[in-house]
């Protein structure tokens, strides 16, 4: 059952991103930080309003925040094990246990 095993891994990956999105938005909301979900998740949410079968999964969560809120965001995301790293001048938050941007 190779197909079943591969499909299960795909479903688990999609579920991991959904859980991350939920934890991240809960943390930012609790901290009172204004943000916007952008990128693949925003596109998928919009496409789902038209044709849910046309949506595609993404492997990360893209969030737009104001630069002035970076310190507050860093503190808000620390309890969910997301830590900041800077790549080419862009701050990303990665899992502390697997810091792969």
N, C-alpha and C positions, 0 to 999 in steps of 0.2 A: 504493500500500500504506500508506495513512494509519493503518489499524488496527494494522498490524504495527509501525509506527514509535511510535505512542502506547503500545502494550503493551510494547515494548522499554524505553521510558523508565520505565514503571511498574516493570518487573523490575529495572532499574538502581537505582531509588530504594529498593526493598526490599533489594536487595543492599548498598547503601551503609549502611543502618541495621544490617544483620546484621554487616557488617565493623566498624562502630563499636562495636557491642555486644561483639564478640570482643576488639577492642583494649582497650576500656575495662575489661572484666573481667580480662583478662590483666594490665593495669597495676595494678589494685587488688589482685589476688591476689599479685603480686610484691611489693607494698608492705606486705602483711599487713594491709590495711584490711578491716574487717568492713563488709559492705554487703548490700543486698537490691535485686534488680531488681523494680520495681513498675510500675504503669501498663500501657500497651498491650502491651508485650512479655511481662509476667507473665501477663496475661489470655490472650494468644494461646497461650502455652505450656500453660496449663491447659486451654484449649478444645481444643487439639490432642490432648490425651490422651483426649478424648471423641469429637470429630468434627473431624478436620483440615481438612475442607472448609469448616467454619464459621469458621475463623480470618480475621482481618483484619489488614492491615498498619498500621503506625504510622510516623510520620515522625521520631521521636526515641527516645531511651533515657532512661527515668526510673530514677534510682538513689536509694535512701534510705541516707544515711550519718549518723553521729553528728556533732553540731556540733564536738565535741572533735577529730574527725579531719579537719576542713576543711583545715588547713595540710598535713597528710600527703597528702590527696587532691590538693590543688593541685600539690604537687611530683610526685606519681605521674603526673598527667595531662599535665603540661607537655611531656614528651618525645613525646607523641602529638598535640601541637598543640592541646590543649584548655585554654582559659584561663577563669578565673572572671569572671562578671559578676553584678551583683546587680539583680534586677528585683522591685520591690514587696516587698523584704525576703527574697526567696528567692534563694539562690546557684545559678546555673546555670553549666555549663561549655559554652562554645561553641568552634567551630573558629576558631583564630586568623586564618586566611585569609578566613573568611566569618562574622564574629561576629554572626550573626542569631539572637537568642533565639527 
